[in-house]
């Protein structure tokens, strides 16, 4: 099994930026040009599919589709089995010296990704900082990652059954802007109780969470390349295009049209 050193991936690595223990890069994959050998990485890393996708294997096979975020432990064996079409990923590699300096561990990062819908937005904000490439970019990248991990520490590890039910309903009915009364009915919990504890388990208000989910959906639609931004505004339930643009930029630091060009390039 191959051991990948810092900055090595199965595809072609471009746009590399090293910021004191955080390595950001873009990796592109061609159907006929990628390394399908089983391997592991010496460093922890996070990868976001921007375009295309692939089939990979850790313990089992799984699909990586546009908008999907994947966490890899240092030393975790995996393998790229197949590239569906030309694929583009953002990678964020975190060296052990960075984790040690700020007293972060892999488990904390993994939990942050599982419990925090902002994970993919984090990578996009970091990418936007790299595109800006000014004097504040390096410190901004470190601050974004540290803010992300500290946020995860505040989330309760235990989730009551009714919270899991609400999360499921939000996944299913995000486009319908489910009301507090609807969530109360499906969870069997009083609206006051939901209001009191929602932020504890979701890290934001109901409105903020729904906006995050809508933007997640827009990322996938933009990456597909089959819809105009006007169509995406309608499909994802935004009142108008100005609301969509404002929310998208707030969540990702990109304007939708600029992200569309970035994902296609």
PyMOL commands that set and color helices and strands:
alter all, ss='L'
color gray80, all
select helices_A, chain A and resi 96-101+106-115+119-132+137-154+161-176+180-187+191-202+206-224+229-235+241-252+256-264
alter helices_A, ss='H'
color red, helices_A
select strands_A, chain A and resi 2-4+12-19+22-29+39-41+44-51+53-57+61-65+69-72+79-83+87-94
alter strands_A, ss='S'
color yellow, strands_A
deselect
rebuild
show_as cartoon
